[in-house]
Amino acid sequence: MVAWTDFERATIKDIFSKIDYEVVGPAAISRFLIVYPWTQRYFAGFGNLYNAAVVMQGLEKVVKNMDNIKATFTELSTLHSEKLQVDPDNFMSCSFDCLAIVVAAQLGKDFTPEVHAAFQKFLAVVVSSLRRQYY
Amino acid sequence: MSLTEKDKAAVKALWAKVSKVVDTVGGEALGRMLLVYPQTKTYFSHWPDLTPGSEPVMVHGKLILGGVTEAVSKIDNLSGGLLELSELHAFKLRVDPSNFKILAQSFMVVIATMFPKDFTPETHVAFDKFLAAVALGLSEKYR
């Protein structure tokens, strides 16, 4: 169980209400494909990058289930480990670091250090849940 | 993953804009790092106040920014040009080099909030490579 403060819950919901999934999803993915080109190995079958909104929808599922993230992500974890075979070291260092930068650029000065810290904690929990089904 | 001429040009162009706000960018990045990655506070336990925006953080942030500006000026020879700073980090400060990446990410988030249009994916990859090369230069004397 992750202990979320009221500020963290409110902040995460607020961030997800402010960002446009159709913009942020593709922007984050296309950014990390450029910044970390070796991640391109995973996207040959991904199709049109506009489907990247599904990644944001996956994250939104977590926002709706902040007290049961592990269970929410069991299927997605299995997908990433068994079907997509993504090196889990990529989750934070490549994709979520880029996502933090895209969200920071969108929110500007609203992405205060306190908001950033809440978002980083959220991403760390998501990474941990995505890693759970790897063996 | 060495810096191409295109990377160096992108870094210099970005830094020309960022260095106009050096007074705050360094302190902002440092304060953010201490809050977002609390394990980094262990290096600053001698400060009275580690909160973002506090005096020790902003003063030290300016110092760090000066170091990065120096690195930009030595972009053609980062492994050789940062030897003094490397000795400082290796023998005096004894910062675990894995933390350089954490501060680099904090810098890039601050730059993204302040210059969203300039921090394009191409500039981001150049700057990420540059900060990684600086980290390597700083690690030169460790062992």
Boltz contact constraints between the chains, C-beta under 6 A:
constraints:
  - contact:
      token1: [A, 31]
      token2: [B, 121]
      max_distance: 6.0
  - contact:
      token1: [A, 34]
      token2: [B, 121]
      max_distance: 6.0
  - contact:
      token1: [A, 34]
      token2: [B, 125]
      max_distance: 6.0
  - contact:
      token1: [A, 35]
      token2: [B, 124]
      max_distance: 6.0
  - contact:
      token1: [A, 35]
      token2: [B, 125]
      max_distance: 6.0
  - contact:
      token1: [A, 35]
      token2: [B, 128]
      max_distance: 6.0
  - contact:
      token1: [A, 97]
      token2: [B, 105]
      max_distance: 6.0
  - contact:
      token1: [A, 100]
      token2: [B, 109]
      max_distance: 6.0
  - contact:
      token1: [A, 101]
      token2: [B, 108]
      max_distance: 6.0
  - contact:
      token1: [A, 101]
      token2: [B, 109]
      max_distance: 6.0
  - contact:
      token1: [A, 101]
      token2: [B, 112]
      max_distance: 6.0
  - contact:
      token1: [A, 104]
      token2: [B, 109]
      max_distance: 6.0
  - contact:
      token1: [A, 104]
      token2: [B, 112]
      max_distance: 6.0
  - contact:
      token1: [A, 104]
      token2: [B, 113]
      max_distance: 6.0
  - contact:
      token1: [A, 105]
      token2: [B, 112]
      max_distance: 6.0
  - contact:
      token1: [A, 105]
      token2: [B, 116]
      max_distance: 6.0
  - contact:
      token1: [A, 108]
      token2: [B, 113]
      max_distance: 6.0
  - contact:
      token1: [A, 111]
      token2: [B, 113]
      max_distance: 6.0
  - contact:
      token1: [A, 113]
      token2: [B, 31]
      max_distance: 6.0
  - contact:
      token1: [A, 113]
      token2: [B, 32]
      max_distance: 6.0
  - contact:
      token1: [A, 113]
      token2: [B, 35]
      max_distance: 6.0
  - contact:
      token1: [A, 113]
      token2: [B, 52]
      max_distance: 6.0
  - contact:
      token1: [A, 116]
      token2: [B, 32]
      max_distance: 6.0
  - contact:
      token1: [A, 116]
      token2: [B, 36]
      max_distance: 6.0
  - contact:
      token1: [A, 117]
      token2: [B, 35]
      max_distance: 6.0
  - contact:
      token1: [A, 117]
      token2: [B, 36]
      max_distance: 6.0
  - contact:
      token1: [A, 120]
      token2: [B, 36]
      max_distance: 6.0
